[in-house]
Amino acid sequence: MRIDPTAIPVRDMYRMLIGVITPRPIAWVSTVSPRGIPNLAPFSFFNGVAANPPTVVFSPVNRRDGSKKDTILNIEQTPEFVVNVVSYDLARPMNDSSAELPYEESEFDACGLTPLPSEKVKPPRVKEAKVHMECVLHQIVNVGEGPLAANLVIGRIVLMHVDEAVLGADGLPDPFKLDTIGRMGGEGYARTRELFELPRPGGKR
Ligand SMILES: Cc1cc2nc3c(=O)[nH]c(=O)nc-3n(C[C@H](O)[C@H](O)[C@H](O)COP(=O)(O)O)c2cc1C
């Protein structure tokens, strides 16, 4: 099968993309409106891209009608956000928080989640999550236009909170305790408990 992205509908290209770029980590992103009302939504076009300074990216794409999602509207006006990490026990409320609620209707309330004040940014953290990354906006890069075009958010982590209960004896996150989930194609998710190790060529870094 050969796919020319210019020859198929955008929606089909999207389905193919999310079916092959798997598993994707999930940023559960909190933001605030100018009036201070919190918003929460998951994004799996997400990753970390640098450690100096510690930098993450995620991409709220435009809705099918071409409009911008609440998360990007909020970040454009208050350039701060929190990435909350999603453990398996939070899969359901995370998924629930992807509902398209009207602007300024908080997913915290709708999904029974507890907003916990952040220290360096305005958006609150999700108290139930075991890791929070408080971020300030570095840049928004628009890629394309219209439905499903990207508003790529590049953010710098200014404070990270890690629940000590998920740390191993070496002081680093223990994947079995953190129990993160990943996003697959369609409505699928993956767990991260089948692990293996390979030594890096040239020894440990
Ligand atoms: C696991 C998961 C991952 C998602 N990843 C993305 C994504 O990377 N980009 C995106 O635009 N929407 C993504 N969505 C859909 C958004 O969460 C959804 O459109 C949400 O309503 C946006 O909220 P907002 O308008 O409050 O920003 C994802 C949904 C789920 C359940």
PDBQT file of the ligand as one rigid body, heavy atoms in Angstrom, charges set to zero:
ROOT
HETATM    1  C1  LIG A 301      -6.005   9.991  24.649  1.00  0.00    +0.000 C 
HETATM    2  C2  LIG A 301      -6.397  11.169  23.806  1.00  0.00    +0.000 A 
HETATM    3  C3  LIG A 301      -5.437  11.842  23.086  1.00  0.00    +0.000 A 
HETATM    4  C4  LIG A 301      -5.775  12.979  22.322  1.00  0.00    +0.000 A 
HETATM    5  N1  LIG A 301      -4.799  13.618  21.626  1.00  0.00    +0.000 NA
HETATM    6  C5  LIG A 301      -5.092  14.746  20.945  1.00  0.00    +0.000 A 
HETATM    7  C6  LIG A 301      -4.060  15.470  20.267  1.00  0.00    +0.000 A 
HETATM    8  O1  LIG A 301      -2.877  15.120  20.286  1.00  0.00    +0.000 OA
HETATM    9  N2  LIG A 301      -4.417  16.601  19.611  1.00  0.00    +0.000 N 
HETATM   10  C7  LIG A 301      -5.703  17.071  19.616  1.00  0.00    +0.000 A 
HETATM   11  O2  LIG A 301      -5.962  18.113  19.040  1.00  0.00    +0.000 OA
HETATM   12  N3  LIG A 301      -6.694  16.390  20.232  1.00  0.00    +0.000 NA
HETATM   13  C8  LIG A 301      -6.414  15.265  20.917  1.00  0.00    +0.000 A 
HETATM   14  N4  LIG A 301      -7.405  14.594  21.587  1.00  0.00    +0.000 N 
HETATM   15  C9  LIG A 301      -8.767  15.176  21.590  1.00  0.00    +0.000 C 
HETATM   16  C10 LIG A 301      -8.876  16.323  22.590  1.00  0.00    +0.000 C 
HETATM   17  O3  LIG A 301      -8.584  15.876  23.904  1.00  0.00    +0.000 OA
HETATM   18  C11 LIG A 301     -10.301  16.913  22.544  1.00  0.00    +0.000 C 
HETATM   19  O4  LIG A 301     -10.517  17.509  21.290  1.00  0.00    +0.000 OA
HETATM   20  C12 LIG A 301     -10.593  17.903  23.652  1.00  0.00    +0.000 C 
HETATM   21  O5  LIG A 301     -11.987  18.179  23.688  1.00  0.00    +0.000 OA
HETATM   22  C13 LIG A 301      -9.880  19.222  23.479  1.00  0.00    +0.000 C 
HETATM   23  O6  LIG A 301     -10.230  19.991  24.596  1.00  0.00    +0.000 OA
HETATM   24  P1  LIG A 301     -10.209  21.556  24.662  1.00  0.00    +0.000 P 
HETATM   25  O7  LIG A 301     -11.136  22.101  23.584  1.00  0.00    +0.000 OA
HETATM   26  O8  LIG A 301     -10.703  21.801  26.061  1.00  0.00    +0.000 OA
HETATM   27  O9  LIG A 301      -8.795  22.015  24.457  1.00  0.00    +0.000 OA
HETATM   28  C14 LIG A 301      -7.115  13.442  22.298  1.00  0.00    +0.000 A 
HETATM   29  C15 LIG A 301      -8.099  12.733  23.025  1.00  0.00    +0.000 A 
HETATM   30  C16 LIG A 301      -7.743  11.615  23.768  1.00  0.00    +0.000 A 
HETATM   31  C17 LIG A 301      -8.797  10.878  24.548  1.00  0.00    +0.000 C 
ENDROOT
TORSDOF 0
